[in-house]
Amino acid sequence: MSDCLPIIAIDGPAGAGKSTVTKLVAARLGLLFLDTGAMYRAIAWLVLEANLALDDELKIAGLVSQAKILLTGAQVVVNGVDVTEAIRTPEVTSKVSAIAALGVVRAELVKQQQAIGAMGGIVAEGRDMCTHVFPDAQVKIFLTASAAERARRRQQDMRERGQGEVDLAELEQSIAKRDLIDSTREISPLKKADDAVEIISDNLTIDEVVDRIVKMYQQVSIQ
């Protein structure tokens, strides 16, 4: 990895702004943006489309092994179908944590993610980038915010996507439930890596978060 460009790995709970920050950091530094959350959402979408039970790991394993996920900028294509908007629906969101917790799903997608990151020069975000997928990443960030702030952001995002009005209290409850699932799952639970820098974004602008991460990368790059 010493001959490669550094890897920036960003972990954190749902709704912390990881995707937005990661895209902007990647664009600022001219690096590849690896949206692992979109990969898990794509599988969740496939499972829902196939009408599979979440405990039918054999069929889900077959589905994942044959899935061709293409990430191009903000676009997500699965098996030739553009699912960029479809994977952001409440239906997919409600299932993605349970599907991401399945060993057969994680094993296949982690393998794909590590292959993409083998040459370095990527900004990767997810729940276990620092602890499991890229434990040797040169820049490790744990990006978080309070459940109330993440619910407010999610509500605003859903409005902008034209997905209707959702009660803020319900969103906060849903986020807290997802935090519990993500942090207590048996395989690669959500947790801050010992050597990751925690950024609490409640009172920070997106640009302030991006600036902080870019500076960390630049310091590593000149060493």
N, C-alpha and C positions, 0 to 999 in steps of 0.2 A: 504494500500500500504506500510505501515511502516514495515511490517513483510516480505515483498517481496524484491527481488533484485531490485536495481534501474532500471529505464527505461531511455534510451538515445533517445531523439527525435530530428531528424535532418530535418529541412525544407530548402527550397531554390528553386531558379528558375531552369528551364530545362538546362541541360548541365553543372551544377555547380560541378559535380563529386560526388554527394550524394551517388549513388549506390556503386561506387568504395570505397569511404571512409567508408561507413557503413559496407560493407563486411569485410574490414580490421579491423575495430574497433571491430566488433563482434567476429572475429577470434582471435584477440589479447586477448580479455577479456573472451572468452568462452561463449558468449551470443548468443541468437537466432537473426538472421538477418531477419527482416521483410521488404521485398521490396514491399511497397505499390504501387510504380509506375508500377511494373510488373503486379500487380493485375488489375490496370486500363487499361494497355496495353492489357491484356488478354481479357478483356471485349470488348475493341475496335476491337480486332481481331475477336471475336465472332460476333460482329455486322456486320463487313465487310463480314465475311464468310456467314452470313445469308442474306446479301444484304438488310439490313434494312435501312430505312431513319432515319437520326439523330433526326428528330422531332417526330418519332413514339415511344413515351415514353411508351405506353402500351405494345407493343411487346418487347421493350428493357427491361422493368421491368420484364417480364416473363422470358426473356433470363438470366438476372442477378440472379433472384431468384433460377433458376435451375442450375446455373453454379457451378461446383466443381473445385476450383482452389487449386492446390497443389504446394507449394514452397519448394523445397528440394535443399539446397545449391544454386547453380547458375541455377538449372533447374526449368523451369516453365511448369506445366502440367495442361491443361484445359480439363475437361471431358474426361480424359484418353489420350489426344493428347499432345505430347511434342511440345510446341510452343516457346521454348527458343529463337530460332533464328527468327522465324516468327514475333514475337511481336516487333522486333527491325527494321523492314523494314520502309522505308520512308512513305509507304501507311498508316501503323498503326500510325506512329509518327504524321502525318498530321491530324489525326482524334482524337487522344487521349484526347486533351484538351477539345474539344467540348463534347465528351462523358463523361469525368470526371466531367463536369460542370452540368450534369443532376442530379436532385435531387434523382430520383429513383436509380441511380447507386451509388451515394455517400452514401445514407442511408444504403443500403445493405452491401457495402464493409466496411464502417466504423464500422458497427455492427460486422462483421467478424474480423476486425483488433483489436477492443477493447476486443473481446473474447480471441484472441491470447495473448494480452498483459496483461490480467487480473492477471496473476501470476508474472508479472514483469520479469526482466532479459532479456530484448530484446533491440535491436537497431533498431529503425524504421525510415524510411526516406520517405519523400513525400512533398506535398505542404502545408498541414495543420496539421501536426503531433503535433506541439507545441501549435497551437491556438485552435484546435478542437478535434482531435482524442485522444491525450494524454496531456491535459492541465495541469495535475499534475505531468508530468515527472520531475524527479529530475535533469536531465541534458538536457538543451534545446540549440540547435545550429541552427543558420541561416547561412547556407553555400552558398556563392555566388561568382561570378566572373563577370568581364565585359562581355558584349555581344560578343565583338571581341574575347576574350580569349575562351569563351564557343563555339563559331563557329569553332575556330581552333581545339579545342579538338574533337568536333563532326566530323569534316572532317577526322581527324586522325583515329577516331574510325570506321568510315564507310570504310576507306581504309583497315583497319585491318580485317574487317568483309567481305571484298571482295564485297562491295556494289557499287563499282565504284567511279569515281571522281565527286565531286559536287563543284560548284563554291562557294568560301568562302563568297563572298558578299551575295549570295542567302541564304546561311546558316545563316548568321548574321541577315538578314532581317526576315527569318523564326523564329529565336529565339526571336527577338524583338516582333514579332506578337504574339507568344505564351506567352511571358511575359505579354503582354497586356490582352490577354484572361484570363490568370490565375489570374492576380491581380485585374481584374474588374468584375469577375463573381459574381453572386448574392450569391451563396452558397459557404461558406468556401473559400473566396479568398486568394490568396497567399499574406502573409504579415509577417513581423517579429513580433514575440510575444514580449511583453514589457520586459519580463524577459529572453529572449533568448540572447545568446552571438553570435554576428556576426563575422564570419570568412570570410574574402575576400581572395580568394585563388590564385589570379593572379600570385603573386610572391612567392608562397609557393609550396614546393614539397608535394606529397601525404603523404609521411611519416611524414612531419612536421605537416600537418593537423591532421593526425591520432594520433600522439604523444600528441598534444594539447587536443584532446577530451578524450583520455585515461587518462590523468592526471586529467582532470575535474571529470571523473567518479571515479577515485581512491580517490580523495579528498572527494567526497560525500559518498563513501562507508565506510570510516573510521570514519565518524561523528556519 
